């Protein structure tokens, strides 16, 4: 197993997930243009929902790109980790809209697994991760995200405790 490599990836995934929330708290609605442009699909639901913004995705790629070298990971891989975390997040938002779940509602597992699994899978060859590393990383992110979300809610940095 490669726990340090998994930890480095999860730190960048967590950063990618936290930066859009911090930007919302700091900037409010400034520069918060919807990623889906308000497009509604034939099911009457938005493509991703109002909480997914261009600002959030850009920051979620930018911050891991800048911070990855501090963790001993190349900047390009850091940006890819951020982008793949956002791809997982967007996939879960897309699926939640199809299931008619409200924006920012919790879907246990669907909210945590894709955004940690995609980046970890991308790092298999680059960081020599194993299937056990991937499974452990997803499990750690799953539990950690639920606990951290509650803490951020108590600190008034998140709107909901999940």
N, C-alpha and C positions, 0 to 999 in steps of 0.2 A: 504494500500500500504506500501511497504518497500523500500523507496527511497535510504536509506543509504546502504542496502544490494545490491541493483541494482548497485549503484555507485561503490561499492567495486569490484563487478564482472567486471564491464566495465573498471575499472582501470587496472585490471589484463588482460583483453582481449586486451586493448590498448597496454599494455606492451608487450604481446605476439606478437602483430602485428608490434610493433616498433623495437624490438630487432633485428630481421633478417635484417631490413633495415640499422640499425646502424652498424651491423656487416659487411654488405657489404661495407659501407662507410669506415670503419676502416680497415678491412682485405682484401678488394678487392676480388680477386678470391682464396685466400689461404683458404684451407679447405672447399671450396664451391663445394662439390661433389653433382651431381644431385641426387635428391631423387628418381627419376624414372629410374636412371641408363641409361638414353638415350633411353629407350624402346619406340618404335613407335607401335601404334595400327594399325589394318587393315585400318583405315581411313587415314593413312599416317601422323598422328599427334602424337606428344609425349604424354605420359600418363598424365603428369602434366605440362611440359614445363621446359625450362632451368633456370628459376628464382627460382624454388623450390628446395632447397638444404637440405641435411642432417644437415648441420651446422645450418641453419635457424630454422628447426623444433626442434632440440635439444635445442637451445637457447630459443626458444619460450615456451618450457616446463620448462626449468631450471629457468629462471628469475621469472616467477609467483610462482614457488615452493619456491624460496628463499624469495620473497617479500610478499607473502600472509600473513604470520604471522604478518608483520608490519601493516596490515590492519585488523587484528582480524579474519583472515580466516586461517584454518589449511593448512599446507604446502601441504599435499596430495591433498586437494581440489584445491589449487592454481595450482598444476601441472596438474590436470584434466582440469581445466579451460583453461590453455595454450594449452593442447593437443586437446581439443574440438574446440578451436578457430582455431587451425591449421587444424583440420579435416574439418571444414567449409571452410577454405581458400583453401584447397586441392580439396574439392568438386567443388568449384566455378572454380578453374583452370582446373579441369578435364572437366567440362561442357563447359567452354570457348574453350578448345581445340577441343571438338566435334563440336562446332559451328564455328570452324576455325577462332576464334579471336586470334590475335597476343598475345604472352606472354606480361604480364604487361599492357594489354589494359584494359580499363574500361568497365564494364558491370554494369550499375547502378542497384542497388538492389542485384544482384547476388554477387557482391563483398562485400557487407556489411551485408546482412541478415544472411546467414548461419554462419559466423564467430562470430556473436553476439548471434544468436538464440540458437545454440547448447550448449554453456556454460550456458546460462541462463536457458534453459530447464533442464539441469543436476542439477541445484541448487534449483529447485522447492521445494523438500522435505527438503533438507539440510539447506536452508536459509529461508524457509517458504514463497517462492515467489508465487505470484498469477498470473493469466493470464494477469491482468492489468499491473503488474510489468514487465512481459515478453514483452508485447507490448510496454510499455513505454521505456524499456531498448533498445529494437531493434531500436525504433525511435530515441532515443538519440544517439545511436552509429552511426546510418545511417547519421544523420546530422553532428555529431561531427567528424566522419571520413572524410567526404567531406571537412569540414572546416580545419581540422588539416592537411590534405593532401596538401592543397593549401599553408598553412603556411610553412610546411616542404619543399615544392618545392621552395618557395621564399628564404628560408634559405640555399638552395642548399644541402639539406639532402635527397631529393627525386628526381628521374630522371624526373618524370612527375607530373603535378599538380592535380592528382587524385589518 
